[in-house]
Amino acid sequence: MTKLNVYDVLVIGSGGAGLSLALRLADTTQVLVISKVAISSGSTYHAQGGISAVLDANDSIESHIKDTLKAGAGLCDLAAVQLTVEQGEKNIEWLKQQGVDFTKKKEKDGKISLHLNREGGHSHRRIVHTADATGKAVSKSLVQRAQEHPNITLLENHNAVDLIIKNKHKQSGQYVQGAYVLDIASKKVKTISAKTVILATGGASRVYLYSTNPDVSTGDGIALAWRAGCRISNMEFMQFHPTCLFHPKERSFLISEAVRGEGGKLLLPDGTEFMHHYDPQKELAPRDIVARAIDNEIKKHGIDCVYLDISHKPADFIKQHFPTIYKQCLSLGIDITQQPIPVVPAAHYTCGGVMTDLNARTDILGLYAVGEVASTGLHGANRMASNSLLECLVFAERAANDLSKTLSNLPEPELAPEWDESKVSDSDEEVVVSHNWDELRHFMWNYVGIVRTNKRLNRAMHRIEILKQEIAEYYGNFRVTSDLLELRNLVIVAELIIRSALLRKESRGLHYTQDYPETDDSKAVENTILYPTIKRWEEDNKIQN
């Protein structure tokens, strides 16, 4: 039986990674899943494109591996890539069993099969999808299954403050025992004990001014793990999606890569194509190449945006394949069957994150990381389109399988100190939070964006040091709010990105610097690994006072 606020497994995050892991464990384990907003408000719900898997007779595992390694620019871990790709078909079948209804097509012989899209970097059609709202279909099915399961407890509007870490385990040293969690509705911090904690919090793209991600993508899990003592890897590789809708009333709506996969052309305002100047694959080049090309054309011509045109395709084809994009653009006065779509690049995906092994284990016993929060070795220096949802599913299964063998051997949760608010007060200066949030996102966009220089990076680092001091002082004096927790996490993530970018003395994948514009192939390619200064948890993560 589960006692009050004591669980076998605490999952922080309710996207595809967190819910699929919870469902795989719940038949034998009591699982608590927390979400800092609505259960279905994560990045999974907003994912348009699909899930990559080798399902076509003309495709092969070897081809998918080769494409992924090429996109990763020499930094992918071959074992992680092979493991993930080989599990593709199996995990698509698992999603179908959970009720996900993928788009199908009728073959010439009358048989019905899954319709497969092609996206940038892929040499074959291998993107399983539900029209242009795959993430929504996956999220809805997993949420429904989780709500129906008696061993899964779902808590919305709960934001993790810090992990509870002990330091006396005879073999591992550090081990996790749960987390302090803010109940946003009551404004009270709860102590939740658990034998194991799963970080499934998504990425950190909201550290930038323009992002395709929902507001919740504030790097919470990365910051939680860093403060607890985990290594963080490859944070310089922040992926900018090439095509975010450019419109004053809609600043984060993604125009799926599948539009380019189905023949969409990138154009200057005068209708001139330009991608042939940058890559032989033109619009189907990897995202980093397309994003830099658009960024360069915007700066070179002094224009606000470029245009993505699919209007040469039949109107019925467009409406059938891209109903969400068609309706959203039409609501803003853009008929994509008749006119091109104004687009700009925007922060989209965090390729680095908390270092894990192939079972999703971190440096701390009992602490796992799955999905975008993790650095598994799959993406390397650049994530290939639609490999991310596949990674969520594969590593959630790996973590679940590992926990089914090891959970009984993990230490039972000890009684942790309650959260102490006796020396803090309610803030009368919340403008400080909103001001620092705006400043952080502006200088990250201007100084640590698609094209970087050491001068810009050092300017950003100088501002980070000042913000860290201001935020720490504020955090130490006032009761926590969800906005404050997000800001506290974002400033850590920003520092990790800048430190990683300064350490890489070359341009590779998503990291492009004008100081080192060439890729350095004179030595073995290495990951950028940041090591925290590990102190006693009680000293480094003091309960609020």
N, C-alpha and C positions, 0 to 999 in steps of 0.2 A: 504493500500500500504506500501511496505517496503522501508524505506529511506536508503540512503547510509550507510552501516555498522551498521544498526539498524535492529534487528530481534526479533521476538517473542521468538524463541528458538535457542540457540547456542549449537550444539553437537560437543564436542571435541573428535574425534576418529571415524573411519569409518569401524570398524569391524562389526561382527554380532549384537552386542548389540546396537551400535550407529545407524546403518542403519535401523534395524528393528524398533527402536523407532521413527526415523525420518519418516519412511513410515507410521507408525500408526498415527502420528500426522498431516501429511502434507495435508490431505484433508481439514482441517480447519485452518491451522496454517502455517506461513512462517518460514521455518527452514533453518539454515545454518549449514552445516557439514564441519568441517575442518579436514584435514589429514596432518601430517607433512611430509609424502612422497606420493607415489601413493595411490589412494583411496583403492586399494585392497592389500596393503602390510602389513596388520596387522596379528595378530596370527590366526584369523579365517581362512584366506586364506590357511594357512599352516597346519591346523588341519587335521589329517588323519583319526582318528578312527571313530567318529560318534556322535550321539545324543541319550541319553538314554530315553526310553519311554516304558511304559507298553502297549504292543500291541498284545502279544501272549495270547491265551486262558488259557495256563497253568501258566501264570505269574499273579501277582496281585500288586495293589498299596501298600498293606501292606508289601509285600516282598521287593519292591523297597525302601520303607521307612526304613525297617529293615536293609537292606544292606548298605544304606547311613549312618545310625546312627552308625553302626558297624565300618565302615571305618573312620568315624569322631572322633572315640576314646573318646566319651563322651562329646564333645564340640559342636555338632550340635544343632541348635535351632529347636526344633520339629515343631514349626509352620512354619518356613521357609522351612523345608524339606517337610512337608505335602503339603504345597501350591505349591511348585515346581513340585513335583512328580505328583500331581493331574492334572496339566496343560500340561503334556507331550504330550498326543495324540492330544489335541487341537492345540498345537503349531507346531507339525509335519504337521498337515493338513494345517495350515497357510503357512508354507514353501512350501508345494506342490502347493498352490494357487499362490505363488510368482514365480513358475516355477522351483523349485528344483526337479530334477529327481533322486529319490533314487533307489538303487539297488533292484531288485525284484526277486522272485523265483516262479516256477510253482508248485502248490500243487498236491497231488495225485489225487484229484478230478478234476484237470484241471484248477482250479481257480488261478489267479495271486495275490500274496501278497508281502508285503515288506520282503526282506531278513533281518534277524536279526543276528548280531554278539553277541558273549559273550566276556566280558572283565573282568579283574581282579577285585575281590570284588563283582561281580554280581552273584547271584545264578541262574539267568535265562538268556536266550538270549533276550536282549532288546535294542541292539544298532542298530539304524537305520543309514544307511550309503550309500554313493555313492562310491562303490569300496573302495579304500584306499585314497580317496581324497575328503572327505565329505566337509571339510571347503572350498575348492576351488569351489565346486558346489554351496554351500550356498552363498559365497561371490559374485560370478559372477552373480547369480540371483538377489541378493539384490542391487548390484551396478547398474545393468541394470534398475531395477525398479526405483531406486532413480534418475538416469540420465534422465529418461523419465518423472518424475513428475514435473509439473510447479512450485510447491511451495517449492521445495528443491533446494538449491544452494550448490554445491560441490566445495570446494577449496582444491586443492592439494598443497603440499609444503608450508604449513603454520603451524608453531609450536607455541603453547601457551606459553607465558612468565609468566604471572601471572593472577589470577582472579581479577576482580574489585569488591571490597566489600565495602558496606556502613554499617554504624553502628547506624542508627537513626530510624529504623523501630519500631513503638510503641509497637508491640507485640513480635517480635522475636529478636530485637536488630540488629543482623547482617543480611544482605541480599545481594544477588549477583546481579550485574548489567552488567555483560559481562566479557570481558577478553582483555588483551593486547596480540597481536599475531604477531609473526615475519613472514613476507613474505620472504621466503628464497631466492627467485629469485631476488627481488629488494633490499634485505638486509635492509628493512624498517619495523618498528614496527607499526602495525595498532591498533587503538582503536575500538573494536567491542562491541557495546552495545546490551544487550538482557535482556528480562524479566526473563528468566530462562536459566541456563547453565547445560548441561548434561556431566558429565565426563564418557567417554567410551573409555579410553586410553589403556586398557589392563593391563598387569602385569609388573613385574620388574625383570624378570629373567636375563636380561643382566647386572645386577650387579655382576654376576659371570662370571668367565673365560670361562666355558663351558656351553652352553645353547642350547636347541632345538628351542628357540624362534628367531623370526626375530630381526634385529638390532634395531627396533623401540621400543622394550619392555624395556623401561628405567624408568618405574615407574613415568611417568610424572603426571598423575592424582593424585596419592597418594601424591606426593610432593606439587602439587598445592593446594590440600585440606588442607594439614598440615600447609602450610604457611598462608592459609586463616583462620585457626582456628578450623578445624574439628578434631574430635577424630579418631584415627587409631587403629585398632584391629588386634591381632593375627599374627603379622608380623614374628614371629619366625617360622611359619609353611610354609616354602618354599619347594615345592614339586620338587624332583629330579626324572625325568623320568628314569627308569632303563636302557632303551635301546636306546642310541644314537649311530649312526654309528661311529665306530672308524676307521678313515682313514685320512692320512695327507692332502688329497685334499678336504675333506668334514668334517667339524667339528661341524655341527649343524643339520644334517639330522636325523630326528626321524624315528626309526623303531617302527611302531605302536604296541600298546598293543594287537591289534587284532591278530597279528602273534602268540603270546602266547595263545590267546583265541582259535585259531584254531589248537593248538597242538604243537606249537614251544617249544623246550627244551633248557634250559640254560646249557651250558657245559663249563668245564675247557679246556685249550688247548689240554689236552690229551684225551678229549672226555668224561670225567667223569661228570655225573650229580651231582648237589649239593643242589638244592632247597629243597629236602626232609629233609635236616638237619635243615631248618629254619622255615618251616610252612607246615601243613598238606595239604594246597591247592597248594603247590609247585609253579609252574609258574603262577598260578592264584591268588596268595596271593595279598593283597593290595600293592600299589606301594612303600610305605615307607619300607615295609619288604623286597621286592625284591631288591630295590636300596641299602639298607644296606647290604644285603646278598652279592651282587656283589661287593660292596666296600670292604667288609671284605675279600672276596676271593682274590681280586686283591692285597690287602695289605699282606695277609697271605702268598701268594705264590710268591709275587714279580713279578707279571705279568702286562702287559700293559692293558689287556682287557679280557673279557670272550667272549663266542660265543653263538649265538642264532641260533638254527638249525630247519628249517622247511622242509628240503630236503627229509624227509621220506614221505612227501605227494606227490601225483601225480603232475607232472610239470604243466599240464593244470589247475589244481586246484589253484596252487600258482600264475600263471600268471593271472588267472581270478580274484582272490580275492585281490591280491596285485600288480597290474600292475605298480603303481608308484614306489614302493619299488624295484620291480624286475628290472625295467629299470634303475633306479638310481644306484643300486648296480652293474648291468651289465656294465654300463658305466665306472665303476671303477675297472672292472676286477673280480667282484664277482658274480658268477652265483648261486643264492640262491636256484635253483632247484637241484643243485649238491653239494653245499658246505655251511657251516655255515657262519653266518654274525658276524664279530667282533663288539662288542658293549661295551659301558661304560655308567654309569649314567651321566646325565647332568641336570642342573637347567631347570625346565619346567613350573611350575605354582605357582602363588602367592595366597595362600589360604586366607591370611588376606587382609586388605586394609581399605578403607574408610568406617566407620560404617554407615549403613543405616537401615531404618525401612523396613517393608514389602511392601512399596510403592516406595522404592529406594530413599527416601528423606534423606539427610544428616543433620548435625547440623545447616546448614545455609539455611535460607529461599530462595527457588528458585534454590538451588543447588542440583542436583541429581547425583547418581553414579550407573552405571549399568555394568555388566560383571565382568571381572577379577579384575578391579580396586576396586571393592566394597567388603565389608565384610558383607554379608547378614545373616550369620548364617547357610547357607546351608552346607558348607564344613567342618566346625569344625576344627579338628586337621589334617585332611587329606582328600583331594578331591578324591572321587571315580571316576573312569574312565568314561568319556563321560557325566558327569553331568554338565560340564562347559558350553557347547553350549546351553544346556537346560536352565540353569540359565540365560544366556544372553537373551534368547527369553522371558522367563516368566517375568523377572523383567523389561525388556523393555516395555512389555505390561502393567505391573502394573504402571510404571511411566507414560506411555501415558494416561492410564485411569485416573490417579490422576490429571495430568495436564489438561485434558479436562474439569475437574470440577473447578480447582483452578487458571488456567492461567490468566483468566480475572481479578482476584482479586489481582494479584501480582503488586507491584509498577511499574509504567512506568519507563523505563531507563532514568536516568539523564545524563547530559552532563559530561563525565569524562575528566580529564586533558589529554592532548596529551602526548605521550612519549617524554621525553626530552633527547636529546643526545648532548646538547651544551657543556658538560664538559667531554666528553669521546672521545677517538680516536680509530682508527683501530689498532689492535694488531700486533706487530712485534715479538710476543713470543708465537705463537700458539702451539709450542712444549710443553708448560706447560700443555695445555689441554690434548693432547695425552698421555703425560707421566703420569699425574694424573689418567687418565682413566685406563691405563694399571695397574698402581699400585693398584688402588682400586679393580679391578676385580681379580687380583692375590691374594691379602691378604684375600678377601672375600671367594675365593675358598679354600684357605689353612686353614683359621682360623674359618670360619663361614659356613662350608659345611655340609656334610651329618652327620658326627660325630663331636661333639663339646666338648670343655672343657672351664671352666671359664678362665683359663690362656690364651687360644687362643682368647677368646672373648674380654678380657681386652686388649690384644695386638692390636686387630683390632680397638677397641674403641680409643686407643691412637693415632693410625694412622688417624682415622677419624677426630679427633680434629685438627690435623695439616692440613689435606687436606681441611677441611671446611674454615680455615683461608686463605689458599692460594687461594681457589676458590672465596671466598668473595672479596678478594683484587682484583683479576683479573676481576671479574664481575663489580666491582665498577669503574674500570678505562678504560675498553675497550668496544667497541660496541659488542652487543650480536651476537652470531652465533648459529646455531642449535646444533653444537657439544658442545658448552659451556652450553647451556640450559640443554642438556641431562646430562652432567657431574654434573651440579648444582643439578639436580633432583636426580641423582643416589647417590650422597653422603648423601642426606637426607634419602633416602630409606635405604641405608646401615646402617645408624645410628639407624633407627627405627627397623630394623631386629636385630641388636646387642642388643639394649636396651631391646627389647622384650625377646630375648633369655636369657639374664642375669636375667630377672625377673622370669622366669619359673624354679622353683627349683624341677624339675622332668623331666623324659623322657615321652613324650606322642606324639603319631602320628608321624608327620614328624620331631619333635624336639627330637633329641637324644643327651644327654650329658653324658660323662663318669663320671662326678662328681655326677650326680643323675641318675643312670642308670635305676631305677625302676619307675613305674607309681605310683603316690601318690593318693591312693584312700581313705585316712584317713579323707579327708575333701571334701566339695562340690567343684566340678570342676568349675573353673572360666576362663573366657576369659582374655587375656592380653590386657588391654586398656591403650593407651597412650593419655594423655591429653596435648594439646599444651598450652603454656603460651600465652593467648590471649591478645594482645595489640591492640591499635588502628591500623586499617589497614594502615593508612597513615604513621605511624611510623615504623611498622614492615615490610612493603613491599614498601619501598620508590621507587618512579619512578626514573629510572636510572639517576644518577647525576655524 
